[in-house]
Amino acid sequence: MSTRSDAERRANVAAELRCCPDVDDTDVAVEVQHGIVTLTGYVRSFFQKCGAEDAVKRVRGVNTVVNDLVAQAPDRRHGISDPEIARAAIATIWRQLPLCGQQICPVVQQGCVTLQGRVEWIHQREEAEAAVRRLPGVLGVINAIALAPCLSVQHYR
């Protein structure tokens, strides 16, 4: 692949990031080499970090995305505290997943949320992570929710 097409990809990625309402690309640097896009710099939340990656994946000709963005919250003295993030995470999970939300326990440490517990379906696990990732102040999400399918097998004779 030529450097010219990498330059075009870089321009297209930069344009996509500028147009993405979920991402403030002010402190984001884009490098492209052989169709591999590397994002470096800072964003204000984990949600923006994921949003930037999703935006890059929409660009034609991008083969791989290396997301080295750092989610850096605004000054924590004036930002959102871990207990506030935990309360918001619980409320959001219970609202999004009313049937299994009480089986999920978010643990928050320095803006990073670890989701623990058990659910029956993978989509419940993914929905819980997606809901928490959007919360203000969240810098990262570790999804440690286990799958515990409810097996109800009926035997016919």
Backbone as CSV, one residue per row, in Angstrom:
resi,resn,N_x,N_y,N_z,CA_x,CA_y,CA_z,C_x,C_y,C_z
1,MET,0.835,-1.171,0.000,0.000,0.000,0.000,0.882,1.237,0.000
2,SER,0.458,2.216,-0.717,1.301,3.404,-0.854,1.100,4.364,0.309
3,THR,2.085,5.276,0.456,1.980,6.293,1.509,0.836,7.242,1.187
4,ARG,0.571,7.442,-0.081,-0.507,8.341,-0.460,-1.846,7.818,0.047
5,SER,-2.106,6.538,-0.090,-3.377,6.001,0.390,-3.423,6.024,1.919
6,ASP,-2.292,5.872,2.580,-2.265,6.014,4.038,-2.577,7.453,4.429
7,ALA,-2.062,8.402,3.644,-2.355,9.814,3.914,-3.842,10.097,3.718
8,GLU,-4.428,9.489,2.697,-5.876,9.647,2.475,-6.664,9.031,3.626
9,ARG,-6.244,7.850,4.062,-6.922,7.208,5.196,-6.826,8.074,6.444
10,ARG,-5.646,8.641,6.671,-5.453,9.503,7.838,-6.403,10.692,7.774
11,ALA,-6.510,11.308,6.609,-7.415,12.455,6.442,-8.864,12.025,6.672
12,ASN,-9.232,10.855,6.168,-10.593,10.359,6.351,-10.887,10.032,7.819
13,VAL,-9.907,9.450,8.510,-10.074,9.143,9.934,-10.215,10.432,10.726
14,ALA,-9.360,11.417,10.441,-9.430,12.702,11.149,-10.782,13.367,10.918
15,ALA,-11.287,13.306,9.693,-12.598,13.894,9.385,-13.712,13.166,10.132
16,GLU,-13.632,11.850,10.197,-14.650,11.061,10.908,-14.638,11.384,12.395
17,LEU,-13.451,11.535,12.976,-13.359,11.892,14.392,-13.923,13.290,14.651
18,ARG,-13.645,14.232,13.736,-14.180,15.591,13.894,-15.699,15.604,13.840
19,CYS,-16.287,14.741,13.019,-17.745,14.704,12.838,-18.458,13.889,13.908
20,CYS,-17.737,13.111,14.668,-18.350,12.222,15.662,-18.766,13.029,16.891
21,PRO,-20.070,13.071,17.197,-20.528,13.869,18.339,-20.112,13.307,19.695
22,ASP,-19.718,12.049,19.737,-19.350,11.408,21.003,-17.878,11.621,21.377
23,VAL,-17.110,12.271,20.496,-15.667,12.360,20.716,-15.188,13.806,20.595
24,ASP,-14.406,14.232,21.579,-13.697,15.509,21.483,-12.287,15.160,21.014
25,ASP,-12.003,15.432,19.747,-10.735,15.004,19.146,-9.617,16.028,19.308
26,THR,-9.793,17.009,20.176,-8.808,18.075,20.353,-7.415,17.532,20.660
27,ASP,-7.325,16.551,21.541,-6.031,16.017,21.979,-5.765,14.616,21.438
28,VAL,-6.320,14.307,20.258,-6.154,12.980,19.662,-5.245,13.086,18.439
29,ALA,-4.224,12.237,18.406,-3.322,12.164,17.254,-3.604,10.874,16.491
30,VAL,-3.539,10.957,15.166,-3.838,9.809,14.304,-2.617,9.504,13.451
31,GLU,-2.200,8.248,13.476,-1.132,7.778,12.593,-1.673,6.603,11.799
32,VAL,-1.291,6.510,10.528,-1.730,5.401,9.681,-0.520,4.838,8.960
33,GLN,-0.361,3.531,9.052,0.727,2.863,8.345,0.204,1.532,7.825
34,HIS,0.152,1.397,6.524,-0.326,0.185,5.859,-1.741,-0.183,6.304
35,GLY,-2.591,0.825,6.463,-3.985,0.579,6.842,-4.212,0.364,8.318
36,ILE,-3.141,0.397,9.109,-3.259,0.242,10.567,-3.301,1.632,11.181
37,VAL,-4.415,1.943,11.859,-4.599,3.254,12.463,-4.233,3.181,13.940
38,THR,-3.373,4.095,14.369,-3.004,4.197,15.783,-3.504,5.524,16.313
39,LEU,-4.303,5.453,17.385,-4.809,6.647,18.053,-4.014,6.858,19.331
40,THR,-3.475,8.052,19.515,-2.775,8.392,20.748,-3.293,9.739,21.242
41,GLY,-3.063,10.008,22.504,-3.486,11.270,23.079,-4.462,11.058,24.219
42,TYR,-5.288,12.079,24.460,-6.177,12.068,25.624,-7.611,12.378,25.222
43,VAL,-8.535,11.706,25.896,-9.964,12.018,25.809,-10.485,12.144,27.233
44,ARG,-11.687,12.697,27.392,-12.202,13.012,28.720,-12.898,11.840,29.412
45,SER,-13.188,10.747,28.692,-13.882,9.636,29.329,-13.622,8.344,28.566
46,PHE,-13.936,7.244,29.228,-13.820,5.937,28.584,-14.797,5.833,27.417
47,PHE,-15.978,6.447,27.575,-16.978,6.455,26.511,-16.411,7.114,25.253
48,GLN,-15.684,8.227,25.421,-15.076,8.888,24.268,-13.989,8.014,23.643
49,LYS,-13.257,7.298,24.476,-12.215,6.396,23.961,-12.848,5.333,23.062
50,CYS,-13.939,4.732,23.528,-14.643,3.718,22.735,-15.288,4.343,21.503
51,GLY,-15.821,5.545,21.650,-16.438,6.241,20.523,-15.442,6.546,19.421
52,ALA,-14.230,6.920,19.808,-13.188,7.187,18.817,-12.845,5.920,18.043
53,GLU,-12.731,4.830,18.756,-12.428,3.557,18.099,-13.546,3.169,17.133
54,ASP,-14.795,3.317,17.567,-15.934,3.000,16.696,-15.943,3.882,15.452
55,ALA,-15.609,5.165,15.618,-15.571,6.089,14.479,-14.510,5.653,13.471
56,VAL,-13.347,5.264,13.957,-12.262,4.841,13.061,-12.661,3.581,12.294
57,LYS,-13.349,2.680,12.946,-13.768,1.433,12.290,-14.736,1.683,11.135
58,ARG,-15.407,2.834,11.135,-16.346,3.170,10.052,-15.638,3.645,8.787
59,VAL,-14.363,3.957,8.873,-13.631,4.501,7.728,-13.198,3.371,6.807
60,ARG,-13.500,3.534,5.542,-13.157,2.524,4.550,-11.643,2.420,4.405
61,GLY,-11.149,1.195,4.334,-9.724,0.968,4.136,-8.931,0.791,5.415
62,VAL,-9.595,0.938,6.562,-8.906,0.734,7.833,-8.909,-0.765,8.129
63,ASN,-7.716,-1.322,8.305,-7.598,-2.753,8.569,-7.629,-3.071,10.056
64,THR,-6.940,-2.256,10.840,-6.782,-2.502,12.271,-6.749,-1.170,13.001
65,VAL,-7.246,-1.182,14.236,-7.193,0.018,15.067,-6.403,-0.295,16.332
66,VAL,-5.395,0.507,16.608,-4.648,0.422,17.852,-5.074,1.635,18.670
67,ASN,-5.823,1.396,19.728,-6.384,2.488,20.522,-5.524,2.710,21.763
68,ASP,-4.588,3.639,21.668,-3.716,3.981,22.792,-4.162,5.284,23.464
69,LEU,-5.429,5.649,23.267,-5.949,6.858,23.903,-6.022,6.652,25.407
70,VAL,-5.778,7.706,26.148,-5.864,7.663,27.607,-7.090,8.460,28.019
71,ALA,-7.975,7.819,28.778,-9.147,8.505,29.306,-8.716,9.245,30.565
72,GLN,-8.803,10.546,30.504,-8.334,11.363,31.615,-9.463,12.303,32.019
73,ALA,-10.039,12.033,33.181,-11.158,12.839,33.655,-10.691,14.244,33.985
74,PRO,-11.630,15.187,33.962,-11.276,16.515,34.425,-10.857,16.451,35.887
75,ASP,-10.317,17.512,36.391,-9.841,17.584,37.770,-10.799,16.868,38.722
76,ARG,-10.324,15.811,39.394,-11.176,14.985,40.256,-11.735,15.768,41.446
77,ARG,-11.076,16.865,41.833,-11.611,17.645,42.945,-12.952,18.254,42.577
78,HIS,-13.130,18.590,41.299,-14.374,19.191,40.847,-15.178,18.215,39.992
79,GLY,-14.657,17.025,39.789,-15.307,16.035,38.950,-16.247,15.158,39.749
80,ILE,-16.417,13.947,39.288,-17.357,13.012,39.888,-16.583,12.017,40.740
81,SER,-17.037,11.814,41.960,-16.351,10.909,42.887,-16.718,9.458,42.585
82,ASP,-15.899,8.537,43.095,-16.172,7.113,42.922,-17.533,6.703,43.482
83,PRO,-17.930,7.166,44.678,-19.272,6.801,45.167,-20.395,7.306,44.259
84,GLU,-20.216,8.492,43.685,-21.230,9.005,42.758,-21.305,8.140,41.502
85,ILE,-20.148,7.721,41.005,-20.110,6.836,39.831,-20.788,5.515,40.176
86,ALA,-20.500,4.971,41.366,-21.093,3.686,41.776,-22.616,3.793,41.851
87,ARG,-23.128,4.872,42.462,-24.588,5.042,42.553,-25.212,5.155,41.166
88,ALA,-24.567,5.908,40.281,-25.077,6.056,38.919,-25.025,4.726,38.169
89,ALA,-23.963,3.950,38.393,-23.825,2.647,37.722,-24.932,1.695,38.159
90,ILE,-25.203,1.649,39.452,-26.261,0.770,39.959,-27.603,1.172,39.369
91,ALA,-27.915,2.466,39.413,-29.197,2.940,38.898,-29.347,2.638,37.408
92,THR,-28.274,2.850,36.655,-28.317,2.612,35.214,-28.480,1.132,34.901
93,ILE,-27.754,0.291,35.598,-27.854,-1.160,35.360,-29.253,-1.658,35.704
94,TRP,-29.790,-1.212,36.817,-31.137,-1.663,37.213,-32.188,-1.175,36.221
95,ARG,-31.994,0.035,35.668,-32.939,0.571,34.688,-32.821,-0.183,33.360
96,GLN,-31.598,-0.453,32.915,-31.381,-1.128,31.636,-31.721,-2.618,31.688
97,LEU,-31.457,-3.234,32.826,-31.636,-4.680,32.972,-32.498,-4.980,34.205
98,PRO,-33.794,-4.670,34.149,-34.645,-4.819,35.342,-34.763,-6.264,35.840
99,LEU,-34.590,-7.251,34.969,-34.758,-8.645,35.387,-33.514,-9.237,36.041
100,CYS,-32.349,-8.691,35.726,-31.128,-9.281,36.280,-30.177,-8.239,36.869
101,GLY,-30.565,-6.990,36.880,-29.687,-5.925,37.352,-29.205,-6.103,38.771
102,GLN,-30.037,-6.693,39.625,-29.642,-6.876,41.021,-28.568,-7.951,41.184
103,GLN,-28.306,-8.705,40.136,-27.267,-9.732,40.191,-25.903,-9.184,39.768
104,ILE,-25.860,-7.892,39.403,-24.624,-7.267,38.941,-24.175,-6.244,39.975
105,CYS,-22.891,-6.316,40.340,-22.341,-5.422,41.357,-21.185,-4.619,40.742
106,PRO,-21.356,-3.302,40.585,-20.241,-2.492,40.100,-19.313,-2.097,41.250
107,VAL,-18.019,-2.266,41.042,-17.009,-1.849,42.015,-16.196,-0.746,41.340
108,VAL,-16.107,0.425,41.978,-15.460,1.582,41.361,-14.198,1.945,42.135
109,GLN,-13.109,2.101,41.395,-11.848,2.521,42.002,-11.154,3.483,41.056
110,GLN,-11.015,4.726,41.477,-10.360,5.788,40.711,-10.956,5.920,39.310
111,GLY,-12.278,5.858,39.224,-12.973,6.035,37.958,-13.082,4.799,37.102
112,CYS,-12.436,3.703,37.508,-12.515,2.440,36.764,-13.580,1.551,37.402
113,VAL,-14.539,1.091,36.603,-15.650,0.278,37.096,-15.400,-1.180,36.739
114,THR,-15.430,-2.044,37.756,-15.356,-3.480,37.536,-16.747,-4.047,37.782
115,LEU,-17.308,-4.685,36.762,-18.635,-5.287,36.885,-18.481,-6.740,37.306
116,GLN,-19.136,-7.090,38.414,-19.075,-8.453,38.934,-20.486,-9.001,39.050
117,GLY,-20.596,-10.309,39.113,-21.893,-10.954,39.275,-22.101,-12.035,38.231
118,ARG,-23.370,-12.460,38.108,-23.723,-13.527,37.163,-25.017,-13.176,36.455
119,VAL,-25.051,-13.467,35.153,-26.264,-13.312,34.357,-26.429,-14.552,33.488
120,GLU,-27.618,-14.706,32.923,-27.895,-15.896,32.126,-27.466,-15.755,30.663
121,TRP,-27.526,-14.533,30.146,-27.323,-14.338,28.712,-26.177,-13.365,28.453
122,ILE,-25.445,-13.610,27.364,-24.314,-12.752,27.023,-24.770,-11.329,26.700
123,HIS,-25.965,-11.174,26.096,-26.426,-9.823,25.769,-26.661,-9.006,27.040
124,GLN,-27.008,-9.658,28.159,-27.180,-8.949,29.429,-25.823,-8.443,29.919
125,ARG,-24.828,-9.252,29.766,-23.464,-8.889,30.150,-22.989,-7.692,29.332
126,GLU,-23.222,-7.735,28.018,-22.804,-6.660,27.124,-23.595,-5.373,27.370
127,GLU,-24.893,-5.496,27.642,-25.725,-4.312,27.909,-25.281,-3.606,29.186
128,ALA,-24.929,-4.371,30.195,-24.465,-3.777,31.451,-23.191,-2.962,31.204
129,GLU,-22.263,-3.523,30.448,-21.020,-2.810,30.152,-21.291,-1.551,29.338
130,ALA,-22.131,-1.666,28.310,-22.439,-0.513,27.467,-23.090,0.607,28.272
131,ALA,-23.971,0.251,29.189,-24.665,1.251,29.995,-23.694,1.988,30.913
132,VAL,-22.778,1.265,31.528,-21.843,1.869,32.487,-20.779,2.697,31.765
133,ARG,-20.375,2.280,30.593,-19.312,2.968,29.858,-19.716,4.402,29.510
134,ARG,-21.018,4.674,29.390,-21.504,5.999,29.014,-21.574,6.984,30.192
135,LEU,-21.393,6.511,31.398,-21.561,7.370,32.571,-20.436,8.394,32.691
136,PRO,-20.788,9.618,33.095,-19.754,10.636,33.314,-18.789,10.196,34.415
137,GLY,-17.509,10.460,34.216,-16.498,10.138,35.213,-15.887,8.764,35.068
138,VAL,-16.482,7.891,34.248,-15.955,6.531,34.072,-14.740,6.583,33.156
139,LEU,-13.618,6.066,33.662,-12.370,6.068,32.899,-12.054,4.710,32.289
140,GLY,-12.713,3.670,32.755,-12.489,2.331,32.227,-13.522,1.379,32.773
141,VAL,-13.762,0.279,32.048,-14.708,-0.740,32.483,-14.067,-2.103,32.318
142,ILE,-14.107,-2.892,33.386,-13.666,-4.288,33.329,-14.913,-5.123,33.519
143,ASN,-15.249,-5.912,32.530,-16.464,-6.715,32.591,-16.112,-8.119,33.077
144,ALA,-16.314,-8.338,34.380,-16.023,-9.643,34.991,-17.314,-10.387,35.310
145,ILE,-18.396,-10.037,34.623,-19.681,-10.702,34.845,-19.603,-12.103,34.251
146,ALA,-19.938,-13.094,35.063,-19.904,-14.482,34.611,-21.241,-14.868,33.995
147,LEU,-21.181,-15.804,33.073,-22.404,-16.350,32.492,-22.780,-17.608,33.255
148,ALA,-24.019,-17.640,33.729,-24.528,-18.803,34.450,-25.898,-19.141,33.882
149,PRO,-25.916,-19.819,32.743,-27.195,-20.103,32.102,-28.092,-20.966,32.987
150,CYS,-29.350,-20.646,32.957,-30.339,-21.415,33.704,-30.739,-22.599,32.829
151,LEU,-30.369,-23.766,33.249,-30.661,-24.959,32.456,-31.904,-25.641,33.004
152,SER,-32.935,-25.630,32.213,-34.131,-26.358,32.611,-34.394,-27.388,31.528
153,VAL,-33.907,-28.569,31.772,-34.023,-29.641,30.804,-35.195,-30.526,31.190
154,GLN,-36.060,-30.728,30.232,-37.194,-31.602,30.472,-36.949,-32.915,29.739
155,HIS,-37.169,-34.002,30.445,-36.975,-35.309,29.846,-38.345,-35.857,29.422
156,TYR,-38.392,-36.340,28.218,-39.629,-36.924,27.717,-39.427,-38.419,27.610
157,ARG,-40.421,-39.166,28.064,-40.338,-40.634,27.966,-41.465,-41.163,27.168
